[in-house]
């Protein structure tokens, strides 16, 4: 079923997605930046379950490193799987920052922009020649693009930009039958932004129709569907995976 690149695959939604799609029979190239041990652990779990995966270092904020990463992917495809193309790309890497709009510094703004919008734009552009016809791109956005949440304005703004970019990818890559969709998680139990304490989790659960916060696996299953033939007629969409958050 091909090989998928997942950025930010060492923890949280990325790690869960890597394991889930490996269970579906896909090969996995997951990236990490600051957590090589956790990335190696994900690879080990996938291989112990009978799948095949490798981990490559990538700083999504540094577009100047993308061509070297491209070359590493070419080598990995040939040496590990004996193929030359990718079947999918998941632009997942990211981080959170809680700061009122009036207090956001230019450096904080630029850091979030580089990871959440510029990075996915130019990484997709760089890897596009490796994507096979009929491949699938999944961009991770956020329910904060729909529900304004004080303190995350730059993050939400760039995720909103990524939703727009997703539609343009679908439009421009359609001639090659490459699909592009966005998955928009709500409150998920990950380490993004420092994680959830009990009080904050209870507040979020009370605002969610299904009465709980999400788990990484909840999002991973939707991403896996979009990467597979199960989602072959879904294109240019943003799918919120939030259990009915703030409706």
C-alpha positions in Angstrom: 0.0 0.0 0.0 3.0 2.3 -0.3 5.1 4.5 2.0 3.9 7.6 3.9 5.9 10.4 5.3 4.6 11.7 8.7 6.2 14.8 10.1 6.4 15.0 13.9 5.9 11.3 14.2 7.7 10.7 17.5 4.9 11.6 19.8 1.2 12.3 20.1 -1.0 12.2 17.0 2.0 11.7 14.7 3.2 8.6 16.6 -0.4 7.2 16.8 -0.9 7.8 13.1 2.4 6.1 12.3 1.4 2.9 14.2 -2.1 2.9 12.8 -1.2 3.2 9.2 1.5 0.6 9.6 -1.2 -1.7 10.9 -3.0 -1.0 7.6 0.0 -2.3 5.7 1.7 1.0 4.8 5.4 1.7 5.2 6.2 4.7 7.4 8.9 7.4 7.2 8.4 9.4 10.4 10.3 12.5 11.3 11.5 13.9 14.6 13.4 17.0 15.6 14.2 16.9 19.3 13.1 13.4 20.4 15.2 10.8 18.7 14.7 8.2 21.4 10.9 8.5 21.2 11.0 8.3 17.4 13.1 5.1 17.7 10.6 3.7 20.1 7.8 4.2 17.6 9.8 2.5 14.9 10.5 -0.4 17.3 6.8 -0.8 18.2 5.9 -0.8 14.5 8.5 -3.4 13.6 7.6 -5.6 16.6 4.0 -5.6 15.2 5.2 -6.7 11.8 5.4 -3.4 10.0 8.3 -1.5 8.5 9.3 2.0 9.4 12.3 4.4 9.7 12.8 7.7 11.5 14.6 10.7 9.9 15.5 14.0 11.5 13.8 17.0 10.1 13.4 20.6 11.4 10.1 21.7 9.7 10.9 25.3 10.6 14.0 25.2 8.4 12.9 25.1 4.7 16.6 25.3 3.7 17.0 21.7 5.0 14.2 20.2 2.9 16.3 19.3 -0.2 18.7 17.3 2.0 15.6 15.6 3.5 14.3 14.9 0.0 17.6 13.1 -0.7 17.3 11.1 2.5 13.7 10.0 1.6 14.9 8.9 -1.9 17.6 6.8 -0.3 15.2 5.3 2.3 12.6 4.4 -0.3 15.2 2.6 -2.4 17.2 0.9 0.3 14.3 0.0 2.7 11.4 -0.6 0.3 12.9 -1.0 -3.1 10.6 1.7 -4.6 11.0 5.3 -5.8 7.8 7.0 -4.9 5.7 8.0 -1.9 2.0 7.2 -1.5 1.3 10.0 1.0 2.4 12.9 3.1 1.1 13.9 6.5 2.0 17.4 7.5 1.6 17.0 11.3 4.6 18.5 13.0 3.8 21.4 15.3 3.9 23.0 18.7 1.6 25.2 20.8 2.1 28.6 22.4 -0.4 30.2 24.8 0.1 34.0 24.8 -2.4 36.8 24.5 -2.4 38.5 21.1 -1.2 41.8 22.6 1.9 40.1 24.1 3.0 37.9 21.1 6.6 38.8 20.1 7.7 38.8 16.5 10.0 35.9 17.2 7.1 33.8 18.5 5.0 34.8 15.5 7.7 33.8 13.1 8.4 30.5 14.8 4.8 29.4 14.6 4.5 30.6 11.0 7.6 28.7 10.0 6.3 25.4 11.5 2.6 25.6 10.8 2.3 27.2 7.4 5.7 27.9 5.6 7.0 24.5 6.5 4.1 22.5 5.1 4.0 24.7 2.0 7.7 24.2 1.1 8.0 20.6 2.3 5.0 19.6 0.2 6.6 21.5 -2.8 9.9 19.7 -2.2 8.4 16.2 -1.9 5.9 16.6 -4.7 8.1 15.0 -7.4 8.3 11.9 -5.1 4.5 11.6 -4.6 3.0 9.0 -6.9 -0.1 9.7 -8.9 -3.1 9.0 -6.8 -1.2 9.9 -3.6 -2.8 11.5 -0.6 -1.8 14.6 1.4 -3.2 15.2 4.9 -2.6 18.5 6.7 -3.2 18.8 10.4 -5.1 21.9 11.3 -7.1 22.7 14.4 -10.6 23.3 15.8 -9.2 26.7 17.0 -9.8 27.9 13.4 -13.5 27.5 14.0 -13.8 28.3 17.7 -11.9 31.4 18.7 -9.8 30.6 21.8 -8.0 33.5 23.5 -4.3 33.1 23.7 -3.7 31.1 20.5 -4.2 33.7 17.8 -1.1 33.2 15.7 -1.3 29.4 15.9 -5.0 29.4 14.8 -4.4 32.0 12.1 -1.7 29.8 10.5 -3.8 26.7 10.8 -6.5 28.6 9.1 -4.0 29.4 6.3 -3.2 25.7 6.1 -6.8 24.9 5.5 -6.9 27.3 2.6 -3.6 25.9 1.3 -5.1 22.4 1.5 -7.8 23.4 -1.0 -5.3 24.9 -3.4 -3.2 21.7 -3.2 -6.3 19.7 -4.1 -7.0 22.1 -7.0 -3.5 22.2 -8.4 -2.5 18.6 -7.9 -5.8 17.2 -9.2 -4.4 16.6 -12.6 -2.2 13.8 -11.1 -5.2 12.6 -9.0 -3.4 13.6 -5.8 -5.9 14.3 -3.1 -5.4 16.9 -0.3 -7.5 17.1 2.8 -7.1 18.7 6.3 -7.9 17.0 9.6 -8.8 19.4 12.3 -8.5 18.0 15.9 -10.3 19.4 18.8 -8.9 19.0 22.4 -6.7 15.9 22.2 -4.7 14.3 25.1 -1.2 15.1 23.8 1.8 17.1 25.0 1.1 19.9 22.6 1.2 23.2 24.5 2.2 21.5 27.7 -0.7 18.9 27.8 -3.9 19.0 29.8 -4.3 19.2 33.6 -7.4 17.7 35.2 -9.2 21.0 35.6 -8.7 22.1 32.0 -9.6 18.6 30.7 -12.9 18.7 32.7 -13.7 22.1 31.2 -13.0 20.9 27.6 -15.0 17.7 28.1 -17.9 19.7 29.4 -17.8 21.7 26.1 -17.8 18.5 24.0 -21.0 16.8 23.0 -19.5 13.3 23.5 -18.4 14.3 27.0 -14.6 13.7 26.8 -11.4 15.0 25.3 -10.0 13.1 22.3 -7.2 10.6 22.2 -4.5 10.5 19.6 -6.0 7.3 18.2 -9.3 9.1 17.5 -7.4 11.3 15.0 -5.1 8.7 13.7 -8.0 6.5 12.4 -9.4 9.4 10.4 -5.9 10.2 8.9 -5.5 6.5 8.0 -8.8 6.5 6.2 -7.9 9.5 4.2 -4.5 7.9 3.2 -6.2 4.7 2.1 -8.7 3.7 -0.6 -11.4 4.2 2.1 -11.0 7.9 1.5 -10.4 7.8 -2.3 -13.3 10.1 -3.1 -12.7 12.7 -0.4 -10.8 15.7 -1.6 -10.3 19.4 -0.6 -12.1 18.9 2.7 -11.4 19.9 6.3 -12.7 17.2 8.7 -13.0 18.2 12.3 -12.3 15.4 14.7 -13.5 16.8 18.0 -16.4 14.8 19.3 -18.7 17.8 18.8 -16.7 20.5 20.5 -18.5 23.7 21.2 -21.5 23.2 18.9 
